[in-house]
Amino acid sequence: MSMLRTTVLMLFIVTSVRAQYADSLLNVLSKVDDPKTRVDIYNAIVDEYWHTNTKEAILYSDSAFQLSSTIKDYVPGLVQSLTNKGISAYTLGDYASAMDYYFQAIKLGNTHQIDTKRIFEYYLVTLKNKGDYQILIKSVDSVLNIEDANADFKVRLNFLKASTLIILGELNEAKNILDYLEQSDSKTVTRASQLVQKAALENLSGNFKLALKYLNEANKYYKDRGDSLDMANTNKELGRTYILLGQFDKALLAINQSLKIYKNANYPFGIAQSRYQLGYLYAELGKNDLSIDNYYEALRIFENQSNKKELAECYFDLAYMYSTYDMPKAMELINESINVSRQIANKFTESIAFNYLGTFYSVTNQLDSSLYAYNKAIELRKELGYDYLAAEFNVGTVYEKMGNFKKAEELYLLTYPIEIRRGNTLGTAISEYTLGGLYTKMGKYNEAILFLENAYDKLVKIEAHGYLLECLHFLVHYYETINDPAKALYYLKEHNEIKDSVYSTDKEIHIAEIETRYEIEKKEREIEVLSLENKNRLQSIELQKKKISNQRFLIALILVGIFSVVVLFLVTYKLLMLKNKANKELTELNKEISDQSEEIAAQSEELREANEEILSLNESLEEKVTLRTEELRNAHKELDTFFYHASHDFRRPLTTFLGLAEIANTILEDPKALELFEKVKETAGSLDRMVGKLKAISIIGFDKIVYAHVDFNELIGKQLIRHKKLISERNIAVNIDLAVKKVRSSYDLIEIILDNLLENSILYSRSDVNALVNIETTEGQGMLKLKVTDNGQGIEDELKSKIFNMYYRANEASQGNGLGLYIAKKAVEKLGGTIEFESEYEQGSTFIAQIPLST
């Protein structure tokens, strides 16, 4: 069996085992009632589905969180559920919510002596994906400075810091950390993981061959251990390194191997990353159609999984592809990348998008706009706490285009020493041949040839053929300028030879691509055949079972027939014997019947007398039921009256508490005392809202409805003042559209309906959008329509049937008490109306109360 077949079969088995384990957990879940055990099973299912089906993982993480939130004494389950909610939010690109969930989990875990180090690492990885690199590094350093911190934990944090420094281009410092980790005895970060990061470092430095050595060593480690997804990731990085070396045929094979592994593992995110890498490869080859096809395939998966950071990256790379022949489309895509980056507050990807935008403006000679975009990229990077060399370098190219060579030189010389300090060989070489080209234009020929030859030597050494072509172009131009045609021709020939060698593999790549696709299709057909064979075996077994079952049924039927004949014979004989006996008994029975008829007549008379007595008792019972009903009605009235007056009595001390809290804010200076009074104020406010609900229930319970004129302008103004604090805290815009401004109805009940619908929209608003609430009134067919619309959290389909239930809250994190919508519905029904709603999860809700108009 070939190595490829072995790998694919192994992945198929691993994926099947994971699927079977998840199925077994679901089977156990259906048989378990204990809430704590169910939370543990939910979280175990989530752990399995993160590898195969992120959508299912997110759904089950919600289930675990909802259930664990209702269990008071199971902190470990709640900590794990909060962590999985954070991972869910991270997967969907909602980094702010992810960090909030992680923070809650860490705080709760630390309070109850639960190890939260891994959760803290998730928090740091989220900072990394947001682009908050400086905050991440400061957080890591603060932990590393704690002397008694766990040694393995410090190793993992150092590794995370090194990977972040590589992104920032701080290669020397990153190399020092990786060298330190390599010498340590800790096994908490595998040798292979360190090699992958060292390869990334060497790629940035331009040491591509060394990067290949590290990646191949890591790949062997993962293959020996059977770590399929890590193998796929390493192959993907191998593909990128081969691209940088100009070995496109090997790049294609490596990336397709990565894609094959991800497909067999049913891992959509990995498939999308491989497709994205193929798009990059085909872009380097100038195959725009294939590049765009693969970028869009990656984009489709990222959109389906809401991987917003990756979406932003896909958009700006697609924009670059379109910029060569469809600039309007490129501009549309780059703006989409900027918008998505802003949605997730990722200034890092936003800065890259602006860098691309500056390049597009430069290509179209809109140089002022180009400078604006590049400077915006620099500004964003500085907000994150570090310089952005690429954008500053590009600003220099714009000034060079403008003919402002002095300003261009100043910017090139600003970035050049930083590349040297960071140990970035490739970046240093690019800066040198760019400066050489500029000095050729400026007539500074001594400086020009010095920089060009330095760049040439570096690029030959690291075999960066693509960049070497650019350097040779500058050398040819230099020797043409100083009128040395012999050397110009020498470098031109070298340029053409390298160009031919780089692109001569085009046919080989096409063949390799066909072979790779053939292997993938062949493997898919083999899996399909295995599946069909398995299905046929199952069907054969099923047919055999049916055949045996039919044979058993036929034998049983024959036996039943024989038994029935025997039984029929015995029954017939028995009936003949009984017939004779029955005739004798019949005569005696007739005599008995005659005697019993006389007795029945006497009993009938007694029954008539008993019926008369029962009728008399029923009349007495009806009087008692009427009396008890009246007593119950009076008790309800007394209870409603009690609620009504009790709510007033409760309001007085609550108002006093609130007033004291306000006074404390003005006269106290002790922060702890102010914090305590703020807690008193929040508690009193919560109790005040609950008292309001009790009062509303008592008003709804009154028998008589008092009709009066209701002025909606006045009523809505009153409600906005009542909810002013919450509206201000959540930054909610309230729009009012009153087609009907005054009606005749129950003022109290209309106020209850509006109060609770408005409060519901406020409490379930979202912090990640510009919160909005619309209040509308209309009239039609003798009905008042009161509509309250919001763009808040919305209601999931499976919860919609429960929202009007008493004490039901669709979101445990809400500040509501679960009575608002219940009370609103009861008030509407009291007025003889109906209430309905429309809601889309994470888009918002609309509640429409229809109330008959009083004449």
N, C-alpha and C positions, 0 to 999 in steps of 0.2 A: 504493500500500500504506500502511495506517495506521501511525502511530508505534508503537502497541501491538503490531501484527503484526510489525513490524520488530524490536522488542525481543525478542519471544518467539522468532522465528526465529533471531536472533543467539544467544540463550541455548541453543537446541536444538543449533546448530552447535558452540558452545563445549563443551557437555557431550559431544557425540558425539566431538569431536576428543580430549578428555581420555580418554574410554573407549577410543577407537582406539589412542591412545598407550600406555595401560596394557596393552591387549591385545598390542600389538607388543612391549613389554618382556617380557611373559610368554612370547611366542613365542621371543624371543632367549634368555631364561633357559633354556628347554628344550634349547638347543643348545650351552650353555656349560658347561665343566667346571672352568675355573680358579676357585678359591675366592674370590680377591680380586675378580674381575670379577662373580661371583655376588652378593657382598655389595653392590657398587655398584648392581647392577640391583635387588636387593631394596629398597635405600634409595630408588632412583628411583621404584619402584612405590609405595612408602609415600607419597612426596611427592605423587603423583598422586591416590591414594585418599583423602588427607585432605580433598579437596574434594568427593568423591562418595560414598565408602563407608567410613566410619570403622571398621567391623568388619573389613573386609579390610585396612585400613591397620594395624590393631593386630596381626592375624595375621602379616602380612609383616614388621612391625617385630620380632616375636619371632624369625622365621626369620633375619633379618639379624643380630640380636644373638647367637643361638645359633651361627651359622656364624662370625661375626667373632671370637667368643670362643675359637675353636679355632685361629685363625691368629696365630702368634706375632709376625710382623713387619709387620702391616698396621694401624698405629695410626689413620690417618685413617678407615678403615672402621669401626673399633671406636668411635671418638669419635662418628661420625654415628649409629651403631646405638644407642649409649647415649642420645644426644639424642632419637631417635625413641621409644625405650622410655620416656623421660621424658614426651614428648608423649602417648604411649598412656596412661600412668598418670594424667596430668592430665585427659585426655578422660574417663576412667572415674571421676574424682572422688577418686582416691587421691593427694592432694597431697603427702603425706609421701614416698611412693615416688618421685613425679615429681622432687621436689627432690633426693632421694638420687641418682637417675640423672644429673640435671643436674650435681650436684657432682662425681660420678665423671668425667663427660665433660670438665668444666672442668679438673679436676686433671690428667687424662691429657693433654689438649690443651696446657695450659701447660707441662707437662714436655717435650713434643716440639715446642714452638714452633708450635702450630696455633692459628689465630685462634678464640677462644672468646667473643667479645663477644656474638654473637647468642644463644648458649646462656645467658649470664648474663642477658640480657633475658628469655628464657623462664623462668628461675628467679625473676626479679622479678615477672613476670606471675602466676606460681603463688602467690607471697606475696600478691599483690593479691587473687586469688580466694579465698585462705584468710581474708582479712580482716586480715592482719598488716601494716596500712598504715604504722605507725610504723617497723617494722623495714625496710620497703621504702624509705621516705623516707631513713632513716639510711644504708642501703646506697647509694642513689643519691648522696647528699651526699658520702659518702666517696670515690666515684669522681670526682665533679665537682671535688673539691678537689685532685685530682692534676693538676699543671700540664701534663704532656706527654701526657695522655690524648687519644685520637683525637677530633677536633672533631665529626665526624658522630655518633660514639657518644655524645658529651655531649648533642647535640641530641635524640637519641632518648630518652635518660634523662630529660632535662628535660621532654619531652613526656609520658612515663610518670608523672613526678612530678606534673605539672599535672592529669592525669586522676584521679590518686589524691586530690589536694587537693580536687577538685570533689566527689568522693564524701564526703570528710570535711566538706564545707561551708565550707572555707577559700577562699572565692571571690575575695577580693582578691589573695591571694598567687598563686592559680592564674591569674588574669587577667594579673598582671604577667609570669608566665612565658610565657604564650601571646603576649602583646604582643611580648616579647623574641624569641621564635621567629619571629614574623611579620616582624620587621625583619632577621633574619639571612639570609645568602645561601645557607645549606644547603638542599639539596633532599631530604635523607634522610627528612624527614617532609613529606608532600605538603600543599599548601595546603588541599585538601579535608579531610584528616584533622584539621587544626587547626580548620577551620570547624565540623566536627561536635562537637569538644570545646567550642568557644566557644558553640555552640548549647546544649549541656548546661549550661554555666555560666549562660547567660542564662535558661534555663528555671527553674533553681533561684532565680535572682534575681527572677523574675517578669516578665522582659522577653521575653514570648512572641513578639511581632512581630519583634523583632531575631533571636530564635532561628530563626524561620521564614525570614528573609532569608538567614541563614548556611546553613541546611539546603538551601534551594533552589539556592544557589550551588554547594554541594558536589555536589548531585545532577546539576547540569549538567556539572560537571567529570567525574564518573564516567561519565555517559552518553556524553560525547565520547570518552572513553578506552575505553569498552566494558567497564568494571569492573562486571560484573553483580551480584556478591554485595555489593559496596560500595553499589551503587544500592539493593539490597533493604534493607540496614541503614539507609541514610539515609531511605528511605520509612517504615520502621518508626519512626524517631525523629520524622519529620514527623507521623506519626499520633499519637504521644504529645503533641506540642506542640499539635496541633489539639484534642486532648481537653482540655488545660489551658485553651485559649482558649474552650472550649464549642462549637467548630465540629465537631460530631460527624459530620456528613455527609462533610466533607472528611477527617476522621480515618479513617472507614471505607474510603474510596476509597484513601487512602495505604497503609493496613495491608494491604488486599486486594491492592494492586499488589505490595507486598513479598512476600506469600504466593505470588502467582502466579510471581514470579521464582524464589523458592526451590524451588517445585514443579518448574518447568522445568529447574532446575539439579540436581534430585534431591539436595537438601541437607537432610537430616532435621532437623538442629539449627536451621537457619534457619526451617524450617516450624514447628517447635515454638515458637520465639521469637515468630513472627507470631501463632500461635494464642493464645499467652499474652497478647499485646498486645490481641487481639480480646476476650479474656475481661475485660481491664481496661476496655475501651471499653464493653462491654455492661453491666458492673457500674455504670459511671457513669450509664448510661441507665436503670438499674433493671430491665434485662431479665435477671433472674437465671438463667432456664433457658438462654438463649443463652450467658451468661457462663460458667456451670458447664460446659456442653458444650465450649466452647473450652478452658477450663482443663484439663479431663480429656483432651482430645485432645493438648494439649501435654504433660501428665503422662505419657501413654502413650509418647510418643517419648522423653522424658527418661529414663523407666524402662528402655526398651529399649536406650538408649545409655549407661545408668549415669551420666548427668550429675547428680551428687548435689547440687551447689550449687543448680542450677536446680530440682531436685526439692523441696528445702527451701523455696525461694521459692514454688513452685507450691502446696505444701501450706498455707503460711500465708495466701496469697491466697484459696484455696478455703475455708479455715476462716472467713475474713472474710465470704464470701458466705453460708455456711450459718448464720452467727451471727444472722442476722435472723429465722430461722424454725426452725432445728434446732440448738440450742446443744450437745447431746451430740455430734452429728457434728462440729461446729466444734471442740470440745475434743479429739476424737479426732485430727483432722487437725493441729491446732496442736502436739499432743504428738508426732505423727509428724515434723513439721518440726523440732522440737527434737532428736529422736533422730537424724535424718539429719545435722543440723548437727554434732552431737557425734561422729558416726562419722567425719566428715572434718575434725574439729577446727576448724570455722569458727565462731569466736565472733561474727563480724559477723552472719551470718544467724541464729544462735541468739539474739542480742540482739533482733533484729527480731521473732522468733517470741515471745519473752517480752513484748515491747511489745504485740503483738496479744493475748496471753493476759491481760495487765493490762486491756486494753480490754474483753475479754469478761467478766471478773470485775466490772468497773465497770458494764457494762450490766445485769448481773444483780444489782447492788447487793451483791456480795460484796467490800466495799471493803477489808477487811484483806488478803484474797487479792490484790486488785488492786494494792495498794501493794507487796506482796511481789514480784509479777511485774515491776512497773515498776522496782523497785530492783535486781532481778536483771539486767534489761537494762542499767541504768546500770553495775552492777558489771562486767559482761562488757565493755562499751565501755571502761571505765577500765583493765581488764587489757590492752586493745589500745593504750592510751596516749592516749586522747582522751575528751572528754565526749560524752554522748549527750543532746542538747538535747530531742529529741522525748519521750523517756521522762521527763525531769525536768519538762518542761512538762505531760505527762499526769499526773504525780504531783500537780501543782498542781490539775488538774481534779478529782481524787479528793478532795483536801482541801476544795475548793470544795463538792463534793457533801456532805461530812461537816458542812459549816457552819463549818469552820475557815478563815475568809476571810483571816486574818492569815498563816497558813502558805501558803495558795494565792498570796497577793500576793507573798510572799517568793520563791517559786519562779518565778512569772511574771517578776518583775523581775530574777531571776538570768539567765534565758535571753534576755530582750529585748535587752539591750545587746550580747550576743554576736552576735545576728542582725544588728544594725546594723553592728558591726565587720566582719562577714563580707561585708557588702554584699548581703545577701539581702532584697530588697524584699518579696517575697511573705511570707517568714517573719516579717519585721518587722511587716507589716500584720496577720497572724494574731495575733501577740502583742498588738498594740495593740487590736484589737476584742475580744479575750478579756479584757484588762485593763479595757476600757471596760465590758464586761458585769459583771465582778466589782465594779467601783467603783459601778455602778448599784445592785447588791444591798447594798453597804456604805453607801450614802447619800452617797458622795463624788461629787456630781454634776459639780462643776467638772472634776475629773480625768477622770471618765467621758466627758464630751462631747469633751474635748480628744483623748483617745486614739481615740474612735470616729470623729471627723472626720478625724484624720490617716490612719487606716486606710482610710476611705472614699475620700479623695483618691488614695491610692496605688493602690487596687484599680480605681478608674475609669480611672486613667492607663494601667495595664497590661492593662485589659480582662479581668481574671480574674473572669468572671461567676459561677462557682460559689461562690467565696469571698466575692464581693460580696453574694450573697444572704444569707450568714450575717451579714455586717456590717450589712446593712439590717435584719435580724431584731433585732439588738441595739439599733439606733437606734430602731426602732418601740417596743421595750420601754422604752427610756430615756424617750422623750417621753410614753409612757403613764404611766410612774412619776411624772414631774414634772407630770403633768396638763396636757399641751399637745396636745390631740387633733388640732389642725390639722396640726402637723408630723408627728405620728404617722401620720395619714392620708396625708400627702404621701409619706413614706418607704414606707408599706405599698403605695401605688399603684406606686411605682417597683419595689418588690420583686416585685409580681405581673407587671408588664410585662417585667422581665428574665427572670423564671421562664418566662413564656409564650414569649419569644424563644429561650431556651435549649432548651426542649423542643418548640417548634413544628416543628423539623426532623425529628421522629420519623418522619413519613410519608415525607419526602424520603430519610431514611436507609434506610427499608425498601425504597423504590424503587431506591435506589443499590445496596443489597445484592443485590436481585434481578438488576439489570443486571450487577453484577460477577460474580455466580455464572453468569449466562448467558454472559458473555464467557469465563469460565474453561472452562465446559462446551463452548462453541463451539470454543475453541482446542484443547481436548483432543480434540474430534471431528475437527478439521482434522488434528491430528497423527496421529490414528488412521486417517483416510482416506489421508493421505500414506503411512503405514506399510503399509496394505492395498494401495495402488497399487504401492508398491515391491515388496511381496510378490508381487502379480500379475505384475509385470514379470519378477521372478526366476523365477516359475513358468513364464511364457511362454518365457523363454530356455531354461529347463530342458527344456520339452517340445520346443522346436525342436532342442535338442542330442540328445534321445532319438530324434526322428524321423530326423535325419541319421545318427545312429548305426545305427538299424535299417536304413536304406537301404544304408549301407555294408556292413552284415552280410549283407544279402540278395545284393548283388552279389558279395561274397566267397564266399558259399555256392555261387552258380552257377558261379563260376570254379573252385572246388574240385571241384564235380561233374564238370565237363568234364575237368579234369585227371585226376580219378580214373578216368574211362572210358578215357582214353588210356593211363594207367599200367596199368590192368587188361589191356588188349589186349597191350601189350608184355610184361607178366609172363607171360600165357598162352603167347605165342609162345616166350618164353625157356624156360618149363617144358617145352614139347614137345621143344625142342632138347636140353635137359638130360636128359630121360628116356632117350633113346637112349644118350647117353653114360654115364648112370648104370648101365644094364643091363650094359654092357661092364665097367665098373669093379667091379660087384657080384661078379662071378665071381672076379676077382683078389682082392677083399677077403675072400671066404670062405676062400680059401687062406691069406691072411695071418692070419686069426683063428685058424685051426687051429694055425699055428705059434706064435702068441702064447699060446694056451691052455697049451701045454707049458711055455713060459717062465714063465707066471703060477704054475703049480704049483710050480716051483722057487723062485720068489720067496716063495710062501706059507710054505715050510719055513724060509727065512731069517727071515721076519717072526715066526714062532713063537719062534724062538731069541732074537730081539731083545726080544720081550715079556717073556720070562723074565728077561732081563738088567735090563729097566726095573723089574720088580717088586722085584728085589733092591735096586736103587738107591733105590726109594721107602721101603723099610724102613729103610735107612740115613738117609734124609732126615728121616723122622719122629722118629728118635732125636735128630738135630741140632736140630729145631724145639723138641722138649721141653726140651732142654738150654738153648737160647737163651731160651725163655720163663721158665724158672726163674731164669736170670741176670738178665733184665729185672725180674722180680718182686723179686729181692733188691736191685736198683738202686733201685727205687721205695721199698723199705723204708729203705734207707740215706739216700735223699733226704729222706723224711719225718722220719727220726731227726735228720738234719742241721738241717732247719727247726726241729724241736722244740728241740734244744739251742742252735741259733744264736739263737732268740728269747730264751732265758734269758740267753745271753751278751750280747746287745744290750741287754737290760733293765738290766744293771748300770750301764754308763756313762750310759744315759738317766736312770736314777734319780739318779745323781750330778749330772747336769746340772740336773735339776729341783730337787734339794736345794740346789745352789749358788744357783740363781735365788731360791729362798725365803729363803736366808740373806742374799743381796744386798739384798732388800727391807727387811731389818731393820737392816743396818749401813751401807748406802750412802745418801748424800743427794743426790748429783749426779743431776739429772733425766735427762740424756742416758745416763748409765750405767744407771740404773734402766730406761730405755726399752729399751736394748740387751739387758739381762738378761730383760726381759719378752718380747722377740722370741725369745731363746734358749729361754725357757720354753715359748712357743707352738710353736716348731719341735720341741723335744724331746717335747712332748705329742703332736704329730702323728705323729712317728716311733714313739712308744710305741704309738699306736693301730694303726699299720701293722704293727709287730712282733706285736701281738696277733692281727691278721688272719692273718699267716704261721703263727703257732702254731696257730690254729684250723684252717687248711688241713691242717697236718701231723697234727693229732688226727683229723680226718675221714678222712685217708688210711690210718690204722692198720687192719690187717685185722680184728683182734678187738675186739668191743664189750664193754666191762666194765660189767656191770649193778650198780647199787647203789641205795640208797634216796635219793630226791631230795626235799628239804624246800623247797617253793616259798617259804615265808615267809623262810627263811634265804637262799635263792638271790636272790630279788627284792631283799631288803635289801642284799645284797652289790652288786647291779647299781646300785641307787640311790646307794650310796656312790661307786661307780666313776664314775658320770656326774653326780655332785653339782654340779660346777662348771658344766657346760653347762645343767643343769636350773635352777640359780640364775640364771645369766646371762640365760636366755630366759624366766624367770618362769613355768615350766611346773608346773601342778598334776598330780600323779600319783594316780590312783584305783586301788585294788587290790580285786578281787572274786574270791576263791578258793573255788570249790565243791569243788575237789580240791586238797588241801594237800600230800599226800605221794603219790609214786608210786615204782615200781621201774623204773628205766630207766638210760640212760647219763648220769651226772651231767655229764660234760664236754660231750657233744653238746647236752643240754638247755640248759646254760649258754650255749653258743655261739649257739643259736637265739634265746634270750631276749635276750642281749646285743646281737645285731645288729638284731633287730626294734625293741628299745627305742631303740637309737642312731639308727636310721632315723627314727623318729617325732620324736626330739629335733631332729635336724639339719634336718628339713624342716618344722619348726613355723613359725607365722606370727606376726609382731610386731604385727599390727593387730587381733588378737583375744586373748581370754584363753586362752592355750595350755593344752591338756588332753590327757593320755594315760591311757587305761584299760587295765589288764592283768587278764585273766580266765582262769580255768581251769574246764573242765567235763569230764564223762565221759559217753560214750554209745557203745553197741555195741562195747565192748572197745577204744575209742580215747580217748586224751587229746586234748582240744581246748585249745590255747593261743592265746588271741585278744589282739592288741594293736591298740587303736583310738586314733586321734588326730584332731584338728580342724585339721590343718596344711594345707600347700599343695596336697595332692592330686596326682593324676596325670592329665595330659591323655590323651584316648582314643588318640591316635596314638602315644603313648609306652608304653602298657601292655604291649605284647608284648615290650618290650626290657628291662624293669626287672630281670630276674633274670640278665641278661648280665653277664659279667665286665667290670669297669672301666666300666660304663655309669652315667652320672649324668643324671637327668632335668633337673637344674637346675645350670648351670655355676657359679652363685653359692654352691652348697652347700660345706660344709667336708668332706664325705664323700670317700672315695677310690674309690667305685664297686664295692667288694667285699662290702659288708655283706649285701645281699639275696642275692647269688650264694652266699656262704658259708652263710647261713641255709637256703637251698633244698638245698644239698648235704648239710648236717647232717640235715635232715628226711628226705631220701631215703636216707641212710645207715641211719637207724632204720626204714626201710620205710614211711615215712609220705608224706603229701602236704602241699603248702602252696598256698593260694589267697588271693586278695585282692579287695576291692571298694574303689573310689576314685572320688571326684567332685572335679573340679578346683576348687581354692580352697574346698573344704568339708571335706576330710580323707580318711583311708584306714583300712581295717581289714584286717589280715593274720591268717589263721587257719591254724595248723599243726596237723595231725591225725597223731598218733603212736600206733602200736600199744602197748598196755600189756603189760608183761612180767609173767608170773605168778611 
